[in-house]
């Protein structure tokens, strides 16, 4: 009898209100924990690691640029000492702390001749700095992925004209 009353047109508002009653069993709340776990493990933590790796690369590129600028003005006998002194100052700065690493960067310095001019031959210095940076948050489900679960290694190279080409021969 009640169903007949609900089905009549003048009681349509009762039928509509019956559909709007909330489910009081709490099934939505029980799904929130696993959903948040999957969201953080698959999205938030990897994005934080990727942003951190990008910032680390910028810090390492800055070190290579500073070393290249220092080596371009020093004689070749003092070049490695100059590059290491720049590295020590970089490590104690904020950028050095940003690039978290277990090992020190390795530096390789080479010289090569450029084109001949009326004054003499141009000499270029090449500085290659190799870094191994570990991720900020190590994700245990991705153990072999560089930058997310394992350390990431890259080499930054730069080339610059020597200020005094006679320094390369020393």
C-alpha positions as CSV (number, residue, x, y, z in Angstrom):
1,X,0.0,0.0,0.0
2,X,2.9,2.4,0.8
3,X,4.5,1.6,-2.5
4,X,1.3,2.6,-4.3
5,X,1.4,5.9,-2.5
6,X,5.0,6.5,-3.4
7,X,4.4,5.7,-7.0
8,X,1.7,8.4,-7.3
9,X,2.7,11.7,-8.8
10,X,1.8,13.8,-5.8
11,X,4.3,11.9,-3.6
12,X,7.3,12.1,-6.0
13,X,9.3,14.2,-3.5
14,X,9.2,11.2,-1.1
15,X,10.7,8.9,-3.8
16,X,13.5,11.4,-4.6
17,X,14.4,11.9,-0.9
18,X,14.6,8.1,-0.5
19,X,17.5,8.0,-3.0
20,X,19.4,10.7,-1.2
21,X,19.7,8.8,2.0
22,X,23.4,8.2,2.9
23,X,25.0,4.7,3.2
24,X,25.8,4.3,6.9
25,X,28.0,1.2,6.6
26,X,31.3,3.1,6.2
27,X,32.6,1.3,3.1
28,X,34.0,4.5,1.7
29,X,36.1,5.1,4.8
30,X,37.6,1.7,4.7
31,X,39.0,2.3,1.1
32,X,40.7,5.6,2.1
33,X,43.8,4.0,3.7
34,X,44.8,1.8,0.8
35,X,44.1,4.6,-1.7
36,X,46.3,7.0,0.2
37,X,49.1,4.4,0.4
38,X,49.0,3.8,-3.3
39,X,48.8,7.6,-4.0
40,X,51.9,8.3,-1.9
41,X,54.0,5.3,-3.0
42,X,53.2,5.6,-6.7
43,X,52.9,9.4,-7.2
44,X,54.0,11.7,-4.4
45,X,57.3,10.1,-3.3
46,X,58.6,9.5,-6.9
47,X,57.7,13.1,-7.8
48,X,59.7,14.4,-4.8
49,X,62.7,12.2,-5.9
50,X,62.5,13.5,-9.5
51,X,62.4,17.1,-8.3
52,X,65.3,16.5,-6.0
53,X,67.4,14.8,-8.8
54,X,66.8,17.8,-11.0
55,X,68.0,20.2,-8.3
56,X,71.0,17.9,-7.7
57,X,71.9,18.1,-11.4
58,X,71.7,21.9,-11.4
59,X,74.0,21.9,-8.3
60,X,76.5,19.6,-10.0
61,X,76.3,21.6,-13.3
62,X,77.2,24.7,-11.2
63,X,80.2,23.0,-9.7
64,X,81.4,22.0,-13.2
65,X,81.0,25.5,-14.4
66,X,82.9,26.9,-11.4
67,X,85.7,24.4,-11.9
68,X,86.0,25.2,-15.6
69,X,86.2,28.9,-15.0
70,X,89.0,28.3,-12.4
71,X,91.0,25.9,-14.5
72,X,90.8,28.1,-17.6
73,X,93.0,30.8,-15.9
74,X,95.5,28.5,-14.1
75,X,98.6,26.8,-15.5
76,X,98.1,23.0,-16.1
77,X,100.4,22.1,-13.2
78,X,98.0,23.9,-10.8
79,X,94.7,23.0,-12.5
80,X,93.8,20.0,-10.5
81,X,94.5,21.7,-7.2
82,X,92.4,24.7,-8.3
83,X,89.5,22.4,-9.3
84,X,89.7,20.6,-5.9
85,X,89.7,23.9,-4.0
86,X,86.6,24.9,-5.8
87,X,85.0,21.6,-5.0
88,X,85.8,22.0,-1.3
89,X,84.2,25.5,-1.2
90,X,81.2,24.1,-3.2
91,X,80.7,21.2,-0.7
92,X,80.5,23.7,2.2
93,X,77.9,25.8,0.4
94,X,74.2,25.2,0.2
95,X,74.5,23.8,-3.3
96,X,77.0,21.1,-2.1
97,X,74.6,20.0,0.6
98,X,71.8,19.8,-2.0
99,X,73.6,17.2,-4.0
100,X,73.6,14.3,-1.5
101,X,76.3,11.8,-2.4
102,X,78.3,9.1,-0.6
103,X,81.4,9.7,-2.8
104,X,83.3,12.7,-3.9
105,X,82.9,13.9,-7.5
106,X,85.8,12.9,-9.8
107,X,87.3,15.5,-12.1
108,X,89.1,14.9,-15.5
109,X,91.0,17.9,-17.1
110,X,92.2,17.7,-20.7
111,X,93.5,20.3,-23.2
112,X,93.1,20.4,-26.9
113,X,94.2,22.9,-29.6
114,X,91.7,25.1,-31.5
115,X,92.2,27.0,-34.6
116,X,95.4,28.8,-35.6
117,X,95.3,32.6,-35.5
118,X,97.8,35.3,-36.4
119,X,98.8,35.6,-32.8
120,X,99.1,31.8,-32.1
121,X,97.0,28.7,-31.6
122,X,93.9,28.8,-29.4
123,X,93.9,26.2,-26.6
124,X,90.7,24.9,-25.0
125,X,90.4,23.3,-21.6
126,X,87.8,20.5,-21.1
127,X,86.6,19.6,-17.6
128,X,84.5,16.5,-17.1
129,X,83.0,16.0,-13.6
130,X,81.4,12.7,-12.7
131,X,78.8,12.6,-9.9
132,X,77.0,9.8,-8.1
133,X,73.9,11.2,-6.3
134,X,71.5,9.1,-4.2
135,X,67.8,9.7,-4.1
136,X,66.3,11.8,-1.2
137,X,63.6,9.1,-0.5
138,X,64.6,5.5,-1.4
139,X,61.5,3.7,-2.6
140,X,61.8,0.0,-1.7
141,X,59.5,-1.2,-4.4
142,X,61.8,0.2,-7.1
143,X,65.2,-1.1,-6.1
144,X,67.0,-1.0,-9.4
145,X,65.6,2.3,-10.8
146,X,68.3,5.0,-10.8
147,X,67.1,8.1,-9.0
148,X,64.2,6.4,-7.3
149,X,65.6,3.3,-5.6
150,X,69.3,3.4,-6.5
151,X,72.0,6.0,-6.8
152,X,72.2,7.9,-10.1
153,X,75.4,8.7,-11.9
154,X,76.1,11.3,-14.6
155,X,79.0,13.2,-16.1
156,X,78.9,17.0,-16.7
157,X,81.3,18.2,-19.3
158,X,82.4,21.8,-20.2
159,X,84.8,23.4,-22.6
160,X,86.3,26.9,-22.4
161,X,89.0,28.9,-24.1
162,X,92.2,29.2,-22.0
163,X,92.9,32.8,-20.9
164,X,96.6,32.2,-21.5
165,X,97.3,29.4,-24.1
166,X,100.9,29.1,-22.8
167,X,99.6,27.8,-19.5
168,X,98.4,24.5,-21.2
169,X,102.0,23.6,-22.1
170,X,103.3,23.8,-18.5
